[in-house]
Amino acid sequence: MKAFLTPAALTIAVAICPVQTAAQDSDFLPGGKLVLTNATSSIEGSSGGGIATWATIGGLETDRGFGVTGHATIIELPDYGWQSHGIAIGIANRVELSYARQNFDTRNVGAALGLGRGYTLNQDVFGAKLRVAGDLVYGDPLMPQISIGVQHKRNLDGAVTRAVGAASANGTDFVVSASKLLLSRSMLLSATARYTAANQTGLLGFGSGTRHDYAIEFEGSAAYQLSRRAVLGAEFRSKPDRLGLGEDDWMDLFAAYAVTDNLTLTAAYADLGSIATFEDQRGAFLSAQLAF
């Protein structure tokens, strides 16, 4: 039998490993999950891949106690720099509570847009996720783990979001995810439907004009085991273009490696397309996650 890890978002970071459990250190942080099946941290702080949310629950706990993960992610693009960090708490492998701070450095683009060179957009993301059915590893191989979640995003640059035409600086995404580890094929598949009004995940506000303009977007991930602790995979995330700035869909190709049962490193090639009219934003995605 094999267990699994993911990367990210662009995240973003997945691995399938032989059966092995994390150390059970205490009643408060009992561990017990198959190594790496808690996934990694997405750019919004919830467990999943780099740019996609999964149905997984963060932390190494199983059906008792608490688990904790912390992450830091950077994305280096031709005209921008992305940095995010955060924490997630898993409760009995059933509930996940997460927080992430996103910082988006506009570098020279900031000067071109009249914001000032190196102007940084900031956003806080507060998340909650509930596993409602199935199990990532066990049970019917045709029955995935299914989770529902909410991500409330508070943009800290309201003047900028209004200037580009967004309806609001704050918004809330709703997600439904299905993820399954196919042990016999050493493969993990995941799909998420996101009901959102976010522009560039919320960094450019929510909606346009006076409307929030909610729509359903898709996130998909697939990963394949190369060795006991190494995995390759790909992710896709569809995105709308409410502001007319040429916002593109995202994708990444990633490699993740479990250095230890608790530390996962992920590297990816990320293609974020056009951001605020600056095209061909492709570059390196790097993420580190600690899990207990």
N, C-alpha and C positions, 0 to 999 in steps of 0.2 A: 504494500500500500504506500501511497505517496501523499505528501502534504504540499501546501502551496504558499507562495509569497507573491505579492505584486509590487509594482513600483509606486509609479505616480502617476494630473496633473499636475506633460508635460507634463506629469507628472509625471512627470511625472510619474511611480515606481511599482514583481510578482514572481514567485518561485514555487516549484513543486518538489518536495523532498521526501525521502523515506520516512516512515512513521517515527516520530520522535516527539517528546513533550518538553515544554519549557519547564524550567525549574520551579517547584512549588515552594516559594520562599516563606510565605506567611499566609495566615487566614485572610488578611486584608488584600494582598496581592498574590493569590494562590497559583497563578499560572495554569498550566494544564492543557492549553490549546496545542494542537499540532503546530509545530514550528512554522511560522510565517503565514498561517492561514488567517491572521488578522489583517492582511493586506498592508499597504503603506498609506501615506497621507496625501490626499488630493490637494490642489491649490486652495480649495475652500475649507480645508481642515478636517473634513470627514474621511473615514477610511475608504480606500479604493485605489485607483491608479493615480497617475500624475494629474491628468486633466479631466478624469471621469470619476464620478461617485459610484461605488459598488454597494451591494447589499450587505457586505461584511460589517462586523462590529469591531471597533478598535480595542486594543488591549489583548493580553494573553490569557485572560480568565475564560473559563468554560461556563458552566451553569451556576457558578457560585462566586461570590466575592466581586472585587473590582479589578479592572485593568487600566493601565495608563500608557499613552503614547505621546511623544513629543517629536516635532519635525522642524526642519529648516530647509527651504528650497530657494534656489536661484535660477533665473533664466536669463541668459545673455543673448540679446538680439542686436542686429545691426544699428538700430536707432534708439533702442530702449533697454532698460534693465528692470527685471522683476525680482522681488524678494518677498518671501512669505515665511511666517513661522507660527506655530500654534501648538495646541494641546488637545487631546481627546480622552475622555473617560468612558470606559466600557463597564456596564453593570450586568453581570450574569449572562454575558453574551446575548443579551436581549435588547438593551438600551444603550445608545451612544450619545454623549453630550460633547460638543466640540466648539473650539474657538480658533480663529486664525486672523492674523493681521497681514494685509496685503499692502505692499509698497511698490509703486510703479514709477521709476525714474524716467522722466521725459528727455533728459540730457539736452542735446542741441535742439531737438524738436520743440522743447519748451520755449526757447528763445524765438523760434520761427512762428510759434503760435501766440506769442505775446505774453506767455506765462512767466518767462525768465528761464535762463539756462539751468538745467538740473532740477526744475520744479518736479516735486514728487507727489503723485496722487496716492491717497491712503484710504483704506477701507477695512472695517471690522466685519467679520462674518461669525455669527452665532448659530450653531447647528444642533439639531436633535434628530435621532434616527431610531426607529423601532422595527425589530425583526418580527414579522407577523406570521411567517410560515416557512417550512422547509429548513434545510441545513446545507451549508456550503459543501461539506464533505460526506456526511452520512445520509442514510435513507435511500429512497428511490433515486437512481441516477438520472431519471427524467424529471425529477422535481427539484427545482432550484431553491436556493434561499431567497426569500422575498422580503424586502424592507421598504418602509415608507419613511420619508424624512422631510424636514423643513429647514431652510437656511435663511436667516434674517440678516440682511446686509445693510450696514450703515456707512455710507460714503462720507468722508470727512472734508470733502471739497465741493460743497454745495454750489458755490459761485461758478465753478468751472462746469459742473453738470448743467446748470441753467444756461450758461453761455453757449453750450453746444446744442441746446434744444431739448434736453431731457425733461420729462414731466416731474421727476422727483429725484432727490439725492438718495433716498432710502427705498428698499424694496424687499420682497420675500419670495424666495423660490420654493417650489414644492416638487419633491422627487419620489418616483417609484422605481425600485431597482430589483433586478433578478440576476443572481450570480450562481454559477455551479462549477465545481472542480470535477472534471471527468478523469477519475483516477486511472482508468484503463488506457487512456490516451495521453496522459500527462499534460492535460490542457485545461485551462480555465477560460470560461466564456462569461461575459457580463453585458447586460443591457440596461439602460436607464432612460426613463422618460422624465424630462424636466419641464415644469410649467413655470415660465419665467417672463419677466419684462426687462431683464437686465441688458444693458449695453456694455460690451466688453466685460462681462461677468459682474457689472455694476460699477466699475471704475469710471465709466462715463455716464453714470446715473441709470435711471429706469424709465422706460417708455419714451414717448416723444410728444411734443406739443403739450396738450392738456390730458393725454390719455396714457395709461400704463401699458396698453398694448400687449397683454399676456398672450403667449403662444406656447405650444408644446415643441420642445427640441429633443434631439436624440443624442445619447452618449453610448458608445460601444467599445469593448475591450476584448482582446484575445491574447493569451500568453502560452508559451510552450517551454517545457523544461529542457535545458541542455545538459545539466549535471545536477548533482545533489543540491547545490546551493546557487546555481546560476540559471537564469531564464531570459528569454527574448520575447518581446511582444509588441503590440501596436494598439493605439487608441485613436478614436475619432469622436469629435464633439461638434454637432451642428450649432450654428449661431445665426441670429437674424441680422438685418441691417436697417433698424428703425430710424436711425439718424441720417441715413444717406451718406455715410462716410466710407462705404465699401467694406464693412465688417465681414470677414470671411470665416468659414468653418476652420476648426483646428484639428491637427493630427500630430501624433508623435510615434517614433520607433524607439523602444527602450531596451536597456539591459539592466537587470537587477542582480545584486549579489548579497547573500546573507553572510556577513562577516562573522557574526556570532548569532546565537538564538535571539538576542535582543537588538542587535544593530544591523540595519539594512541600508545599503547604499544603492542609489539608482542614478544612471546616466541615460540621457535620451537626446535624440535629434528632434526638435520641435519646430513645426511649421504653423505659425499663427497668422499667416496671410497678411492682409492689410490692417493696420491699426492707425486710426485718425488720419487717413489718406496716405500714410507712408507704407508702401507695399513691400512684399518679400521679406517679412519679418520671420526669418528662420535662424535658429541657433541652438545653443547647448542648454540642456536642462539637467541640473544636478540636485539631488535631494538626499538627505540623511534622516533616518528615523530611529529613535530609541523606543522600545516597547517592553512593558513589564506586565 
